[in-house]
Amino acid sequence: MPGSRITALGHHLPARVLTNADLEGMVDTSDEWIRRRTGIATRRIADGSVADLAVEAAAKALAGAGLEPGEIGLVTVATCSAIDRCPSIAAQVAGRLGIPDAVCFDLNNGCAGFCTALATADHAVQAGAARHALVVGAEKMSDVTDWTDRSTCVLLGDGAGAAVLSAAETAAVGPVVWGSDPARRNLVRLVDAWQPAFAQDGQSVFRWATQELPAVAAQACRRAGIATTDLAGVVTHQANLRIVEALTDRLDLREDVVIGRDVVDSGNTSAASVPLALSKMVSRGELPPGEPVLLFAFGGGLSWAGQVVTCP
């Protein structure tokens, strides 16, 4: 049975930038408060749909992989903000990119969605159900933002990231560590089925992410047969900078390890945050090809998923 590897990445951010100064005119907040509590300086706001964001990122990943659309056998889009139920965002992506007959489905596991979708695609490749898969994380969180709630509206942004996963003789996507704590499912949520809005118990989420999840993240390394000190990079869900830094500080990492901090510029983009940060880091040459990188995401559910990958 073959393994799989990431052969190409792509990302897309909307042109419109929403700064902390802009938010000062919308709610009772300040640039100093936002930076101190979240580390975020800017976030992007999309005019189009989740599908528009997903197509842009997916097209870049497909072009980077040098594949024809007909070679893609699976398309999955991780999203919790899409309002389209059927056809799925994945089917819309496939149709607009000319992918003719792939299996297409959306996956909603909140902020853990991309790592969950990547593992699902990896399993499909290992099983021989697809040779090449397109995995996308895309969110338009501005559609589900309560712009009157200063505790959450400063966090969220829009964007998308994508990866092409291909069969490989040597596996470059490690075994997934995934799970959930449904008893605490309401700590991060979208409330009101007709006009959904993002809500969370921020302090409880912070304690959960920083106290309980470092051990789970380290488990992903053990399943891949490496130690955390072997990592060249770590890309966690970009919830906020305080969580990213507190979580990674509790891992035994080398001093030269590269840590994703895209949340500063892009905000919290939920399921899009890991592939968006990863693609930007690779495009800037910050992650050396062939070296192990830990991907680890967490959020609503409460759910988590992570794996060690080798970057292209």
C-alpha positions as CSV (number, residue, x, y, z in Angstrom):
1,M,0.0,0.0,0.0
2,P,1.5,3.4,-1.0
3,G,1.9,6.3,1.3
4,S,1.2,9.9,0.3
5,R,3.1,13.2,0.2
6,I,2.2,16.8,-0.3
7,T,3.4,17.7,-3.8
8,A,2.2,21.3,-3.9
9,L,0.5,24.1,-1.9
10,G,-1.5,27.2,-2.7
11,H,-3.2,30.0,-0.8
12,H,-5.4,32.9,-1.3
13,L,-6.3,36.0,0.7
14,P,-8.9,38.6,-0.2
15,A,-7.7,42.0,-1.2
16,R,-9.6,44.0,1.5
17,V,-7.6,44.5,4.7
18,L,-9.4,45.2,8.0
19,T,-7.0,46.8,10.5
20,N,-7.3,47.2,14.2
21,A,-7.8,50.9,13.6
22,D,-10.8,50.1,11.5
23,L,-12.3,48.0,14.3
24,E,-11.8,50.9,16.7
25,G,-14.5,52.7,14.7
26,M,-16.9,49.7,14.9
27,V,-16.8,48.5,18.5
28,D,-15.4,49.6,21.9
29,T,-11.8,48.4,21.4
30,S,-8.3,49.6,20.7
31,D,-5.2,48.5,18.7
32,E,-3.3,48.1,22.0
33,W,-6.0,45.8,23.5
34,I,-6.3,43.6,20.4
35,R,-2.6,43.2,20.0
36,R,-2.1,42.5,23.7
37,R,-4.9,39.9,23.9
38,T,-4.6,38.3,20.5
39,G,-1.5,39.4,18.7
40,I,-3.5,40.2,15.6
41,A,-2.8,43.3,13.6
42,T,-4.9,42.7,10.4
43,R,-7.3,40.3,8.9
44,R,-8.8,40.0,5.4
45,I,-12.5,40.3,4.4
46,A,-13.8,38.7,1.3
47,D,-16.4,40.1,-1.1
48,G,-17.1,36.7,-2.7
49,S,-18.1,33.3,-1.4
50,V,-16.3,30.4,0.3
51,A,-16.2,28.7,-3.1
52,D,-14.5,31.7,-4.6
53,L,-11.8,31.5,-2.0
54,A,-11.4,27.8,-2.3
55,V,-11.1,27.9,-6.1
56,E,-8.3,30.5,-6.0
57,A,-6.2,28.5,-3.5
58,A,-6.9,25.1,-5.2
59,A,-6.0,26.4,-8.6
60,K,-2.6,27.5,-7.4
61,A,-2.0,24.1,-5.7
62,L,-3.0,22.2,-8.8
63,A,-0.8,24.3,-11.0
64,G,2.1,23.9,-8.6
65,A,1.7,20.1,-8.7
66,G,1.9,20.1,-12.5
67,L,-1.2,17.8,-12.8
68,E,-4.0,17.9,-15.3
69,P,-7.5,18.3,-13.7
70,G,-8.5,14.8,-14.8
71,E,-5.7,13.3,-12.7
72,I,-7.4,14.4,-9.4
73,G,-9.4,11.6,-8.0
74,L,-10.7,13.2,-4.7
75,V,-11.6,16.8,-3.8
76,T,-12.4,17.7,-0.2
77,V,-13.0,21.1,1.3
78,A,-12.8,21.7,5.0
79,T,-15.1,24.5,6.0
80,C,-17.6,25.5,8.8
81,S,-18.7,28.8,7.3
82,A,-20.1,27.8,3.9
83,I,-23.8,28.4,3.6
84,D,-24.1,26.0,0.5
85,R,-25.2,22.5,1.4
86,C,-25.6,21.0,-2.0
87,P,-23.8,21.1,-4.3
88,S,-20.9,21.0,-1.9
89,I,-18.1,23.5,-2.1
90,A,-15.8,20.7,-3.2
91,A,-18.1,20.0,-6.2
92,Q,-18.1,23.7,-7.0
93,V,-14.3,23.7,-6.9
94,A,-14.1,20.6,-9.1
95,G,-16.6,22.0,-11.6
96,R,-14.8,25.4,-11.9
97,L,-11.4,23.8,-12.3
98,G,-12.5,21.3,-14.8
99,I,-11.9,18.2,-12.6
100,P,-14.2,15.7,-14.4
101,D,-15.1,12.7,-12.1
102,A,-13.5,13.0,-8.7
103,V,-15.3,12.1,-5.5
104,C,-16.2,15.5,-4.0
105,F,-17.3,16.2,-0.4
106,D,-17.1,18.9,2.3
107,L,-15.9,18.2,5.8
108,N,-16.9,20.3,8.8
109,N,-14.7,19.7,11.8
110,G,-14.4,23.3,12.8
111,C,-10.9,24.7,13.0
112,A,-9.5,21.1,13.0
113,G,-11.1,20.6,9.6
114,F,-8.0,20.8,7.3
115,C,-5.9,18.4,9.3
116,T,-8.9,16.0,9.4
117,A,-9.5,16.3,5.7
118,L,-5.7,15.8,5.0
119,A,-5.8,12.6,7.0
120,T,-9.0,11.4,5.3
121,A,-7.4,12.0,1.9
122,D,-4.2,10.3,3.0
123,H,-6.2,7.2,4.0
124,A,-8.0,7.2,0.6
125,V,-4.6,7.3,-1.2
126,Q,-3.2,4.6,1.0
127,A,-6.3,2.4,0.2
128,G,-5.8,3.0,-3.5
129,A,-9.1,4.9,-3.9
130,A,-7.3,7.9,-5.4
131,R,-3.8,8.5,-6.7
132,H,-4.0,12.3,-6.4
133,A,-6.2,14.3,-4.0
134,L,-7.0,18.0,-3.7
135,V,-7.4,19.1,0.0
136,V,-8.7,22.6,0.7
137,G,-9.4,24.6,3.8
138,A,-11.6,27.7,3.1
139,E,-13.5,30.0,5.3
140,K,-15.5,33.2,5.1
141,M,-15.7,33.8,8.8
142,S,-16.8,37.4,8.2
143,D,-20.2,35.9,7.3
144,V,-20.6,34.4,10.8
145,T,-19.0,37.2,12.8
146,D,-21.0,39.2,15.3
147,W,-19.6,42.6,14.6
148,T,-21.1,44.0,17.8
149,D,-19.1,41.5,20.0
150,R,-15.7,43.0,20.7
151,S,-14.4,39.8,22.2
152,T,-14.8,37.8,19.0
153,C,-15.1,40.2,16.0
154,V,-11.4,41.2,16.4
155,L,-10.3,37.6,15.9
156,L,-11.8,36.4,12.6
157,G,-10.7,36.6,9.0
158,D,-11.3,35.1,5.6
159,G,-9.0,33.1,3.4
160,A,-8.1,29.7,1.9
161,G,-5.2,27.3,1.6
162,A,-4.9,24.1,-0.4
163,A,-2.6,21.1,-0.8
164,V,-2.3,18.4,-3.5
165,L,-1.7,15.0,-2.0
166,S,-0.2,12.3,-4.2
167,A,0.7,8.6,-3.8
168,A,4.3,8.0,-2.9
169,E,6.5,4.9,-2.3
170,T,7.7,6.5,1.0
171,A,5.1,8.1,3.2
172,A,5.6,11.8,3.8
173,V,2.3,12.3,5.7
174,G,2.5,10.7,9.1
175,P,-0.2,8.9,11.0
176,V,-3.0,11.2,12.3
177,V,-3.7,11.9,15.9
178,W,-7.4,13.0,16.1
179,G,-10.3,13.0,18.4
180,S,-12.8,15.2,20.2
181,D,-14.3,16.1,23.6
182,P,-18.1,16.3,22.8
183,A,-18.9,17.0,26.5
184,R,-17.3,20.4,25.9
185,R,-18.7,20.9,22.4
186,N,-20.3,24.2,23.1
187,L,-17.1,26.1,24.1
188,V,-16.6,27.0,20.5
189,R,-19.7,27.2,18.3
190,L,-21.8,28.8,15.6
191,V,-25.1,29.8,17.2
192,D,-28.5,30.4,15.6
193,A,-29.2,28.2,12.7
194,W,-30.7,30.9,10.5
195,Q,-28.2,33.7,11.0
196,P,-25.2,31.9,12.6
197,A,-22.7,33.8,14.6
198,F,-19.4,32.7,16.0
199,A,-19.2,32.4,19.8
200,Q,-16.8,30.9,22.3
201,D,-15.8,30.7,26.0
202,G,-12.4,32.2,25.4
203,Q,-10.8,31.5,28.8
204,S,-11.9,27.9,28.8
205,V,-10.6,27.4,25.2
206,F,-7.3,29.0,26.2
207,R,-6.8,26.6,29.1
208,W,-7.8,23.6,27.1
209,A,-5.5,24.4,24.1
210,T,-2.5,25.3,26.2
211,Q,-2.7,22.8,29.0
212,E,-4.2,19.7,27.5
213,L,-3.2,19.8,23.8
214,P,0.6,19.9,23.9
215,A,0.6,16.3,24.9
216,V,-1.6,15.4,22.0
217,A,0.6,17.3,19.6
218,A,3.6,15.5,20.9
219,Q,1.8,12.2,20.3
220,A,1.6,13.0,16.6
221,C,5.4,13.1,16.5
222,R,5.7,9.8,18.3
223,R,3.3,8.2,15.8
224,A,5.5,9.5,13.0
225,G,8.5,7.9,14.7
226,I,10.3,11.1,15.6
227,A,10.8,13.4,18.6
228,T,9.6,16.9,18.8
229,T,13.3,18.0,18.8
230,D,13.5,16.6,15.2
231,L,10.9,19.0,13.9
232,A,12.0,21.8,11.5
233,G,8.7,23.6,11.8
234,V,5.3,23.7,13.6
235,V,2.1,25.0,12.1
236,T,-0.8,25.1,14.6
237,H,-4.3,26.4,14.1
238,Q,-3.9,30.2,14.2
239,A,-6.5,30.8,17.0
240,N,-4.6,33.7,18.4
241,L,-0.9,34.4,19.0
242,R,-1.1,33.9,22.8
243,I,-2.4,30.3,22.2
244,V,0.1,29.6,19.4
245,E,3.0,30.6,21.6
246,A,1.8,29.1,24.8
247,L,1.1,25.7,23.1
248,T,4.5,25.6,21.3
249,D,6.3,26.7,24.4
250,R,5.1,23.5,26.1
251,L,6.7,21.3,23.3
252,D,10.3,20.3,23.5
253,L,11.5,22.1,20.4
254,R,14.9,23.2,19.0
255,E,15.7,26.9,19.2
256,D,15.8,27.1,15.4
257,V,12.4,25.5,14.8
258,V,10.1,27.7,12.6
259,I,6.7,28.4,14.1
260,G,3.8,29.6,12.1
261,R,2.5,33.0,13.3
262,D,0.3,34.0,10.3
263,V,-2.5,34.9,12.8
264,V,-0.8,38.3,13.1
265,D,-1.6,39.2,9.5
266,S,-4.5,37.0,8.6
267,G,-6.4,36.6,11.9
268,N,-8.2,33.4,12.8
269,T,-9.4,31.8,9.6
270,S,-10.6,28.5,11.2
271,A,-10.2,25.5,8.9
272,A,-8.2,27.6,6.5
273,S,-5.6,28.7,9.0
274,V,-3.2,25.7,8.9
275,P,-2.9,25.4,5.1
276,L,-2.9,29.2,4.6
277,A,0.0,29.6,7.1
278,L,1.9,26.5,5.7
279,S,1.6,27.6,2.1
280,K,2.8,31.1,2.9
281,M,5.8,29.7,4.9
282,V,6.8,27.4,2.1
283,S,6.5,30.1,-0.5
284,R,8.8,32.3,1.5
285,G,11.3,29.5,1.8
286,E,11.0,29.4,5.6
287,L,10.6,25.6,5.8
288,P,13.4,23.5,4.3
289,P,12.1,20.8,1.8
290,G,12.2,17.3,3.0
291,E,12.2,18.2,6.7
292,P,9.5,17.2,9.2
293,V,6.8,19.8,10.0
294,L,4.0,19.3,12.6
295,L,0.6,20.4,11.6
296,F,-1.8,20.6,14.5
297,A,-5.3,22.1,14.6
298,F,-8.1,22.3,17.2
299,G,-11.4,24.0,17.8
300,G,-15.1,23.6,17.8
301,G,-16.4,20.2,18.9
302,L,-14.1,20.3,20.8
303,S,-12.0,18.6,18.2
304,W,-8.4,18.2,17.3
305,A,-6.3,16.6,14.5
306,G,-2.6,16.7,13.6
307,Q,0.1,14.9,11.7
308,V,3.7,15.3,10.8
309,V,4.3,16.0,7.1
310,T,7.3,16.5,4.9
311,C,7.0,19.8,2.9
312,P,7.6,19.9,-0.9
